[in-house]
Amino acid sequence: MSETLSEPLERGNPRAVPDRRLAIEARGLVKRFDGAVAVDGVDISVPEGSIFGILGPNGAGKTTTLRMLLGIIDPDAGERHLLGNPKPYEVARAVGYLPEERGLYSSMKAYEAIAFMGALRGLPLGEGRKRGRLMLEEHGLGHAVEKQIRQLSKGMAQTVQLLGTLVHRPRLVVLDEPFSGLDAINQGKLERLIRRLADEGTTVIFSTHVIAHAERLCEQIAIIAGGKVPFAGGVDEARDRIPAQVRLETRRGDGSWRAALPPDTEHDVKNAETHLWSFDLPETGPEPLLRELIEGQAGILSLSIERAGLHDAFVEIAGEAAARALEADTQAELAA
Ligand SMILES: Nc1ncnc2c1ncn2[C@@H]1O[C@H](COP(=O)(O)OP(=O)(O)OP(=O)(O)O)[C@@H](O)[C@H]1O
């Protein structure tokens, strides 16, 4: 039986991993702005201790969804439990939130800014100052401890804000587009930090329009487009929506084994001795195929099975328009 931190929501939770508590459980979330639907019936289940990505283009409804989960705004319909509580603001002290709009008081010193953010989540200021100094040093910003925010680069200020999000040691960390505005080196550092948090048992949910971050980091994702979630589940499960591609080289061009290849197999002859075949891996998997090839003496020269990436899965699930929108967001960010 799946165990939740709370009373299970009425509509059940078919995708929950058995025996794993849920840090977030939301069902049927709807939000309209001025009559226009921004989020249209979103279901999300985030297991405790996991890294969960909300992947979709700008305007898809990522921020609105996160804000509803956190209780910053109320949904027009649907319900959500955050750390088992149907009133998310009641567990605010156990949550760290990095909003999409970055900003710190520019006259504050870096360590004070971190302590201030911790104090907003119930951490005593003295403890926050101590932790702030330590965290800055640990993250290679020891030289910036006493610097005012206005003296820092944009990337450094963003790191300070991220540390302020974590200073009270939240059980759940919610990051809205955390990679935006960071250079490649700092993006790598952030990926490592997110992994470390999860290793320590912290649940991390982040939104992104960059497939690579979701693919590298997440155990589970929700794909969101036009306010709807056409897929929520494991990254591998999403990739398996597309058949793996088989590329086969054989010495022989005919034989009983040909019946094991799908009818739409592409066939090419490299030279009289080498036949090339490419096709979708049959649903029965590689073993029966290999057996036929071996028993039929096809003369296997090489065989590779390439699994689909999350990009192809995204196109399959969300459609080409959404995939193009993701790409455009990434290009726009690079140009900025
Ligand atoms: N406060 C608001 N008032 C009116 N419309 C809003 C408001 N907040 C969001 N929207 C609209 O809701 C839709 C979803 O926006 P949302 O910010 O959730 O998307 P997003 O996926 O986070 O994209 P982005 O990364 O660009 O913020 C958009 O059409 C947006 O214009």
The ligand as an ORCA input file, in Angstrom:
! r2SCAN-3c Opt
* xyz 0 1
  N      -0.845     36.951    -12.171
  C      -1.221     36.661    -13.419
  N      -2.172     37.361    -14.048
  C      -2.576     37.053    -15.307
  N      -2.053     36.044    -16.035
  C      -1.087     35.310    -15.468
  C      -0.609     35.579    -14.143
  N       0.359     34.663    -13.848
  C       0.487     33.879    -14.942
  N      -0.371     34.255    -15.905
  C      -0.532     33.610    -17.222
  O      -0.679     32.221    -16.987
  C       0.014     31.466    -17.973
  C       1.030     30.555    -17.296
  O       2.052     31.383    -16.736
  P       3.230     30.797    -15.839
  O       4.063     31.953    -15.369
  O       2.666     29.896    -14.837
  O       4.044     29.953    -16.905
  P       5.517     29.379    -16.829
  O       5.463     28.038    -17.445
  O       6.047     29.493    -15.462
  O       6.317     30.332    -17.771
  P       7.467     31.390    -17.412
  O       8.696     30.577    -17.196
  O       7.509     32.252    -18.623
  O       6.996     32.118    -16.179
  C       0.645     32.470    -18.916
  O      -0.227     32.630    -20.017
  C       0.703     33.736    -18.088
  O       0.638     34.860    -18.907
*
